[in-house]
């Protein structure tokens, strides 16, 4: 084991990089095989949920902005 570490440090940078990157790609490929991919129906359902959520949150933020603008305008008119 110690001999392996000593020789590994003496290897060319490109050799070490090639070994590490190929190991990384092998491990990545193995992990991607474990992934349970969604069906097209699930993707469409999740897409509609995201679109609806974005619209609702945008509406709430817009209403808050309008209300804040009205309150600030009212406070400014009181100060005059």
N, C-alpha and C positions, 0 to 999 in steps of 0.2 A: 504494500500500500504506500509506504513512504517512497519507494523507488518510483512508483507511478507519479506521485506528486512532483518529484524532482524532475522527471523527464517532461512532464506536462508544462512546466515553466519554461523549459528550453525550446519548446516547439514554436514554430513560426506563428505570428499573430493570426495570419489568415487561416492556418490549419485549425487553431483553437476556435476561431470565430466560426468556421465552417462546421466543426463538430457540435458546437453549442447551438448554432442556429438550426442544424438538421435535427438535433434532439428536441428543440423547442417545437418545430413543425410536426414531428411525430407525435409529441404529447398533445399538441393542439388538435390534431386530426383525431386522436383517440378520444379526446373530450367532446369534440363535435359529434361523434358517433353516438354519444350518450344523450344528446339533447333530444327532447321530445318536441318536435316542430308542430306548430298549430295548423289546423286545417284551414282551408280558404274561408269557410263559414265563420270560424272563430276570429280570423283576421278581420273580416268585414264587420262582425259584431263589435269587436274591440275598437275598430276605427270609428264607428258611429258613436260609441260611448265617449271616446276622446273628443270628437267634434262637438257633441252635445255639452260635455263638461267645459270645454273651452268657451263655448258661446255663453253658458250660464255664468261662468266666472267673469267673462268680459262684460256682461250686462251688469253684474253686481258692482264691479269696479267702476263702470261708467256712471251708474246711479250714485255711488258714493262720491265720485268726482263732481257730479252735478249738485248734489246736496252740499258738499263742502264749499263749492263756489257760491251757492246761494247764501250760506251762513256767513262766509267771509264778506260778501257784498253787503249783507245786512249789517254786519259789525262796522264796516267802513262807513256806511251811510249814517250810523249812529254817531260816529266820531266827528262828522262834519258839522 
